[in-house]
């Protein structure tokens, strides 16, 4: 099992994403930013869904509809399932940037993807 937020971990996320059954009409770019990542170095990665395919890559995207920013402790708690993203947001530990309307408008299609990254969390 790869260490959280490492290149190998992101590779494992990407493999899991590629195996997801994604509705062909779903197009969405979500960015995750952890400013105080391991060793104090920012970690940013992008989840891209387009035309029935899904992938994960390191870095940022100018095309992101929404950006989730959280500190390392929050990201780790969400990753382990100890804290929901909603609770983190309500508690001020998760910041959202961008336009949430595309995410909200695609809620049904996003639910169809379910938790494609569960295997990486195990």
C-alpha positions as CSV (number, residue, x, y, z in Angstrom):
1,X,0.0,0.0,0.0
2,X,1.4,3.3,-1.0
3,X,1.9,6.2,1.4
4,X,-0.8,8.8,1.5
5,X,-0.3,11.6,-1.1
6,X,2.8,10.0,-2.6
7,X,3.3,9.6,-6.3
8,X,2.6,5.9,-6.0
9,X,-0.7,6.7,-4.1
10,X,-1.8,9.0,-6.9
11,X,-0.9,6.3,-9.4
12,X,-3.2,3.9,-7.5
13,X,-6.0,6.5,-7.5
14,X,-5.5,6.8,-11.3
15,X,-5.7,3.0,-11.8
16,X,-8.9,2.9,-9.7
17,X,-10.4,5.8,-11.6
18,X,-9.7,4.2,-14.9
19,X,-11.7,1.1,-13.8
20,X,-14.7,3.1,-12.8
21,X,-17.9,2.9,-14.8
22,X,-18.6,6.5,-15.7
23,X,-21.7,7.9,-17.4
24,X,-20.6,9.1,-20.9
25,X,-22.4,12.4,-20.4
26,X,-20.5,13.3,-17.2
27,X,-17.8,15.9,-17.6
28,X,-16.2,17.4,-14.5
29,X,-12.8,18.5,-13.3
30,X,-12.2,18.5,-9.5
31,X,-9.0,19.8,-7.9
32,X,-7.7,18.8,-4.5
33,X,-5.1,21.0,-2.7
34,X,-3.3,20.2,0.5
35,X,-1.0,23.2,1.2
36,X,0.9,21.6,4.1
37,X,1.4,18.1,2.5
38,X,4.0,15.7,3.7
39,X,7.3,17.3,4.4
40,X,5.5,20.7,4.3
41,X,5.3,20.6,0.5
42,X,2.0,21.4,-1.2
43,X,0.2,18.5,-2.8
44,X,-2.3,19.2,-5.6
45,X,-4.0,16.7,-7.8
46,X,-6.9,16.7,-10.3
47,X,-9.7,14.2,-10.9
48,X,-10.9,14.5,-14.5
49,X,-14.1,12.9,-15.7
50,X,-14.9,13.2,-19.4
51,X,-16.7,11.1,-22.0
52,X,-17.0,7.9,-20.0
53,X,-13.4,8.0,-18.7
54,X,-12.0,9.0,-15.4
55,X,-8.4,9.8,-14.4
56,X,-6.2,11.3,-11.7
57,X,-3.1,13.3,-12.1
58,X,-0.7,15.3,-10.0
59,X,-0.8,19.1,-10.3
60,X,-3.4,21.8,-10.8
61,X,-5.8,22.5,-13.6
62,X,-7.0,25.8,-15.1
63,X,-10.1,23.8,-16.1
64,X,-11.2,22.8,-12.5
65,X,-14.8,23.6,-11.8
66,X,-14.3,23.2,-8.1
67,X,-11.3,23.1,-5.8
68,X,-11.2,21.5,-2.4
69,X,-8.5,22.9,-0.1
70,X,-7.7,21.3,3.3
71,X,-4.8,20.9,5.6
72,X,-3.0,17.6,5.9
73,X,-4.8,16.4,9.1
74,X,-8.2,17.0,7.5
75,X,-7.2,15.3,4.2
76,X,-5.9,12.3,6.2
77,X,-9.1,12.1,8.3
78,X,-11.3,12.3,5.2
79,X,-9.2,9.7,3.5
80,X,-9.5,7.2,6.4
81,X,-13.2,7.8,6.6
82,X,-13.0,9.3,10.1
83,X,-14.4,12.7,8.8
84,X,-16.9,13.4,6.0
85,X,-16.1,16.2,3.6
86,X,-19.4,17.7,4.5
87,X,-18.5,17.8,8.2
88,X,-15.1,19.2,7.4
89,X,-16.7,21.9,5.3
90,X,-19.2,22.8,8.1
91,X,-16.4,22.9,10.6
92,X,-14.3,25.3,8.5
93,X,-11.6,22.6,7.8
94,X,-12.4,22.2,4.1
95,X,-12.6,25.2,1.8
96,X,-14.4,25.1,-1.5
97,X,-13.4,27.3,-4.5
98,X,-15.0,27.6,-7.9
99,X,-18.5,27.2,-9.1
100,X,-20.4,24.4,-7.2
101,X,-23.4,24.5,-9.6
102,X,-21.8,22.0,-12.0
103,X,-21.1,19.6,-9.2
104,X,-24.6,20.0,-7.7
105,X,-26.2,19.7,-11.2
106,X,-24.4,16.4,-11.8
107,X,-25.1,14.9,-8.4
108,X,-27.1,12.0,-9.9
109,X,-24.3,11.0,-12.3
110,X,-21.7,11.4,-9.6
111,X,-23.7,9.1,-7.3
112,X,-23.5,6.4,-10.1
113,X,-19.7,6.4,-9.8
114,X,-20.0,5.6,-6.1
115,X,-16.7,5.3,-4.1
116,X,-14.2,4.3,-6.8
117,X,-11.3,5.0,-4.5
118,X,-12.4,2.6,-1.7
119,X,-9.7,0.1,-2.6
120,X,-6.9,2.6,-2.3
121,X,-8.2,3.5,1.2
122,X,-8.2,-0.1,2.4
